[in-house]
Amino acid sequence: MPGRKTCGMPRPSLLLTALPLLALARTGSAPFRIVGNLYYVGDTDLAAFLVVTPKGDILINSGFEYSANEIRSRMKVLGFHFRDIKILLATHAHSDHVAAMATIKRRTGAKMMAIEQEAKLLETGGQTDYLFGSSGWFPPVIVDRTFKDGDKIELGGSTLTAYLTPGHTKGSTSYTMDIVENNRQYHVLIANLPTVNEGTVLIDNPQYPGIVADYERTFEVLGRLPCDIYLTSHAGQFGLGVKYQSGKAYSPDTFVDPYALPRILDRLAAQFQAELDTQEQEEQAFEDRKHFKDVMPN
């Protein structure tokens, strides 16, 4: 019965207070500090990052629509306020990373910012994506400010530099940030990896004619950015489950792994080239069959 005291059980008021943290801990998605003023507020798959400053906070990625309340709860666990989010950023505008942006923007008054190549995709709710159909749609979100490749996003003494790293979407974006702690500077990279979704057409794609050149550009850009701490849009891509377990004592070196990104880029480049070779071979086989039909007598 409600309010009944049971031996060995916490009082209802205490239990209700603890529920958000208990739920997050159960799913292995309790929030934590990465380094300096950078925090993780995503789940075990969909990454979301919070940059905390004296002038308000920057949230990078939001997850699905239901993730808005989860991010709010994780911020509360860390001692931060949802209403302090001032800037919203995204690594790319697919529903699993931006579907909660409109809700968070409405509830906090934060400004949605995006690289100019991704603004239309955000404002159409995914309807202009070159690959996904209606299954990838999400609530549209108005972009308050666009920026260009290499521009800086500044708030409360923290600076992120945005880099266009296209291919996965036309406006996929990676962010760098330098954080100083204990007299050491950490080069942090939140990378949008050049992964190729199933069904992506690389050869003669009318929806995205420059897709191959864009992927090649992204491999080059990410390969030259300084990186001590490497983070991505999905937790598994930067080894969250291996590098951090819930309750682990904070250390600014937990995610230091300067050799991770080169290894991953090498693997992804091999996969990309293999897919490109396969599609080129299929295209050539198709052309050969057409030619064979043309030269055969009736």
HELIX and SHEET records of a PDB file:
HELIX    1   1 PRO A   12  ARG A   26  1                                  15    
HELIX    2   2 SER A   67  LEU A   78  1                                  12    
HELIX    3   3 PHE A   82  ASP A   84  5                                   3    
HELIX    4   4 SER A   95  VAL A   98  1                                   4    
HELIX    5   5 MET A  101  THR A  108  1                                   8    
HELIX    6   6 ALA A  119  GLU A  123  1                                   5    
HELIX    7   7 SER A  134  GLY A  136  5                                   3    
HELIX    8   8 ILE A  211  ARG A  224  1                                  14    
HELIX    9   9 ALA A  235  PHE A  238  5                                   4    
HELIX   10  10 LEU A  240  LYS A  243  1                                   4    
HELIX   11  11 ALA A  260  VAL A  295  1                                  36    
SHEET    1   A 7 PHE A  32  VAL A  35  0                                        
SHEET    2   A 7 LEU A  38  TYR A  40 -1                                        
SHEET    3   A 7 PHE A  49  THR A  53 -1                                        
SHEET    4   A 7 GLY A  56  ILE A  60 -1                                        
SHEET    5   A 7 ILE A  85  LEU A  89  1                                        
SHEET    6   A 7 LYS A 111  ILE A 115  1                                        
SHEET    7   A 7 ARG A 145  PHE A 147  1                                        
SHEET    1   B 5 LYS A 152  LEU A 155  0                                        
SHEET    2   B 5 SER A 158  LEU A 164 -1                                        
SHEET    3   B 5 THR A 173  GLU A 181 -1                                        
SHEET    4   B 5 ARG A 184  ALA A 191 -1                                        
SHEET    5   B 5 ILE A 229  THR A 232  1                                        
END                                                                             
